[in-house]
Amino acid sequence: MFGAAEVSAQNQFPSQIFHKGNIYGTDGQVYSGLVKYDLVNNLVQLQNETITTFTASNVSYFEIFDEVFGGLRKFYSLPYALNGDYETPIFFEVLTEGDNVALLCREYIATDSRNMGAMNTMGMNPFWGPSTMIGYRLAFNYYFFKNGSIDRYSLKKKDLFDMLTGHDEEISLFMRKNRLEHDKRGDLLRITAYYNELNKN
């Protein structure tokens, strides 16, 4: 069952391969099989005997078992104005959720150009200028879902405290004690989960 995902998992991004998973349709149906997602176009594909494509409009959420990251990942279809002011259903991955706040994200593949400089003979050539090697890396946009609205997080520390209000000192101490950054996926997840714990008390 996992064969396809395992073989191609090397050097590929999670969105480029099929994962074992389930798709939960807005009609109440559950579809199981190999699942591949496309967050750019807000599509999710199911591979059984054939490949079926679903849009964010007809999916409540889907979950995959990710061989690359390890673990179960959940993506919900939520209305959001991604480009402009018109809200349409798009997929968000839920990193952590509590009674107060949920931390969501959308991954994308970013261009990562590293200057190769003197390592390359062409890099020494004044005519060509410095040569760069283009690579790709996985990057994320983060969002906070609070009071029924989704707000994009700018990755600025000040904005983190604006989003997670009322416990600035506790959060600062928690971040210092655990050496957490305000702009890293795993750290943001822990900070948001801690904030939700604080609000239970």
C-alpha positions as CSV (number, residue, x, y, z in Angstrom):
1,M,0.0,0.0,0.0
2,F,2.8,2.4,0.9
3,G,5.0,1.4,-2.0
4,A,4.3,4.3,-4.3
5,A,4.9,6.9,-1.5
6,E,8.1,5.3,-0.3
7,V,9.8,4.9,-3.7
8,S,9.3,8.5,-4.7
9,A,9.7,10.1,-1.3
10,Q,13.4,10.8,-1.9
11,N,14.1,14.4,-3.1
12,Q,10.5,15.2,-3.6
13,F,8.2,17.5,-1.7
14,P,5.2,16.1,0.2
15,S,2.8,17.7,-2.3
16,Q,4.4,15.8,-5.2
17,I,3.7,12.3,-4.0
18,F,0.7,10.2,-3.1
19,H,0.2,9.4,0.6
20,K,-2.1,6.9,2.3
21,G,-5.1,9.0,3.5
22,N,-8.8,9.8,3.6
23,I,-10.9,12.5,2.0
24,Y,-14.1,13.7,3.8
25,G,-16.6,15.1,1.3
26,T,-19.1,17.8,2.0
27,D,-21.7,15.2,1.1
28,G,-20.8,13.1,4.1
29,Q,-18.9,10.5,2.0
30,V,-15.5,9.2,3.1
31,Y,-13.0,8.3,0.4
32,S,-9.9,6.2,1.3
33,G,-6.9,5.4,-0.8
34,L,-3.7,7.2,-1.9
35,V,-4.1,11.0,-1.6
36,K,-2.1,13.8,-3.3
37,Y,-2.7,17.5,-2.6
38,D,-2.2,20.6,-4.6
39,L,-2.5,23.7,-2.4
40,V,-1.7,26.1,-5.2
41,N,-4.9,25.1,-7.0
42,N,-6.7,23.9,-3.9
43,L,-7.2,20.4,-5.3
44,V,-6.9,17.0,-3.8
45,Q,-6.6,13.7,-5.7
46,L,-7.6,10.2,-4.7
47,Q,-5.9,7.2,-6.4
48,N,-7.7,3.9,-6.3
49,E,-8.3,2.0,-9.6
50,T,-8.5,5.5,-11.2
51,I,-7.6,9.0,-10.1
52,T,-10.5,11.3,-8.9
53,T,-9.9,15.0,-8.3
54,F,-11.8,17.0,-5.7
55,T,-11.8,20.8,-5.2
56,A,-11.8,22.6,-1.8
57,S,-15.5,23.3,-2.5
58,N,-16.6,19.7,-2.2
59,V,-14.2,18.6,0.6
60,S,-14.7,19.3,4.3
61,Y,-11.2,18.1,5.1
62,F,-8.7,15.4,4.2
63,E,-6.0,13.7,6.1
64,I,-2.8,12.0,5.0
65,F,-0.2,9.9,6.7
66,D,3.0,11.7,5.6
67,E,6.0,9.4,5.1
68,V,8.3,12.5,4.5
69,F,7.4,14.5,7.7
70,G,6.1,11.5,9.6
71,G,2.7,11.5,11.2
72,L,-0.9,12.3,10.4
73,R,-1.6,15.7,8.8
74,K,-5.0,17.3,8.5
75,F,-6.1,19.9,6.0
76,Y,-9.5,21.7,6.3
77,S,-11.4,23.5,3.6
78,L,-12.1,27.0,4.9
79,P,-13.5,30.2,3.3
80,Y,-10.7,32.8,2.8
81,A,-10.0,35.7,0.5
82,L,-6.5,34.6,-0.8
83,N,-6.3,37.0,-3.7
84,G,-8.5,40.0,-3.2
85,D,-11.7,40.4,-1.3
86,Y,-13.8,37.4,-2.5
87,E,-13.8,34.5,-0.1
88,T,-13.6,31.0,-1.6
89,P,-12.9,27.6,0.1
90,I,-9.2,26.9,0.2
91,F,-7.2,24.2,2.0
92,F,-5.3,25.0,5.3
93,E,-3.3,22.5,7.2
94,V,-4.2,22.6,10.9
95,L,-1.0,22.5,13.0
96,T,-2.7,22.8,16.4
97,E,-6.1,23.8,17.6
98,G,-7.6,24.7,21.0
99,D,-10.7,26.4,22.4
100,N,-9.3,29.9,21.6
101,V,-7.0,29.7,18.7
102,A,-6.0,27.4,15.9
103,L,-2.6,27.6,14.1
104,L,-3.0,27.0,10.3
105,C,-0.5,26.9,7.5
106,R,-0.2,26.6,3.8
107,E,3.0,25.2,2.4
108,Y,4.6,26.2,-0.9
109,I,7.8,25.4,-2.8
110,A,10.1,28.4,-2.7
111,T,13.1,29.1,-4.9
112,D,16.3,28.9,-2.9
113,S,19.2,30.5,-4.8
114,R,22.6,30.1,-3.2
115,N,25.5,32.1,-4.6
116,M,28.1,29.6,-5.7
117,G,30.7,32.3,-6.2
118,A,34.3,31.2,-6.5
119,M,33.5,27.5,-6.3
120,N,32.7,27.7,-10.0
121,T,35.1,28.9,-12.6
122,M,32.4,30.8,-14.4
123,G,31.9,32.6,-11.1
124,M,35.3,34.1,-11.6
125,N,34.4,35.4,-15.0
126,P,33.7,39.2,-14.8
127,F,31.7,38.9,-18.1
128,W,29.2,36.4,-16.7
129,G,29.1,37.7,-13.2
130,P,28.6,35.5,-10.1
131,S,26.9,32.2,-10.9
132,T,24.1,31.0,-8.7
133,M,22.7,27.6,-8.2
134,I,19.0,27.5,-7.9
135,G,17.4,25.0,-5.6
136,Y,14.0,24.6,-4.0
137,R,12.8,24.4,-0.4
138,L,9.6,23.9,1.4
139,A,8.3,27.2,2.9
140,F,5.1,28.0,4.8
141,N,2.6,30.8,5.3
142,Y,1.0,30.8,8.7
143,Y,-2.4,31.9,9.8
144,F,-4.2,32.2,13.1
145,F,-7.9,31.2,13.3
146,K,-9.5,33.1,16.1
147,N,-13.0,34.3,16.8
148,G,-14.3,32.9,13.5
149,S,-11.7,34.8,11.3
150,I,-8.5,33.8,9.7
151,D,-5.6,36.2,9.9
152,R,-2.2,35.8,8.1
153,Y,0.8,35.9,10.4
154,S,3.6,38.2,9.3
155,L,6.3,36.2,11.1
156,K,7.1,39.4,13.1
157,K,7.5,38.7,16.9
158,K,5.4,41.8,17.7
159,D,2.5,40.5,15.6
160,L,2.7,37.1,17.4
161,F,1.9,38.9,20.6
162,D,-0.9,40.8,18.9
163,M,-2.5,37.5,17.7
164,L,-2.0,35.7,21.1
165,T,-3.2,38.5,23.4
166,G,-3.3,38.6,27.2
167,H,-0.4,36.4,28.2
168,D,2.7,38.3,26.9
169,E,4.9,37.6,29.9
170,E,4.1,33.9,30.2
171,I,4.6,33.4,26.4
172,S,8.0,35.4,26.5
173,L,9.2,33.3,29.4
174,F,8.0,30.0,27.7
175,M,9.8,31.0,24.5
176,R,13.1,31.9,26.4
177,K,13.0,28.8,28.6
178,N,12.5,26.4,25.6
179,R,14.6,28.4,23.1
180,L,11.7,28.8,20.8
181,E,11.7,31.0,17.7
182,H,8.6,33.1,16.6
183,D,9.0,32.0,12.9
184,K,9.7,28.3,12.9
185,R,6.9,25.7,12.3
186,G,7.5,23.4,15.2
187,D,8.1,26.3,17.6
188,L,5.0,28.2,16.5
189,L,3.0,25.0,17.1
190,R,4.3,24.7,20.7
191,I,3.7,28.4,21.4
192,T,0.1,28.3,20.2
193,A,-0.6,25.0,22.1
194,Y,0.8,26.6,25.2
195,Y,-1.3,29.7,24.7
196,N,-4.4,27.6,24.5
197,E,-3.4,25.8,27.7
198,L,-3.0,29.2,29.4
199,N,-6.5,30.2,28.4
200,K,-8.0,27.1,30.0
201,N,-6.9,28.2,33.4
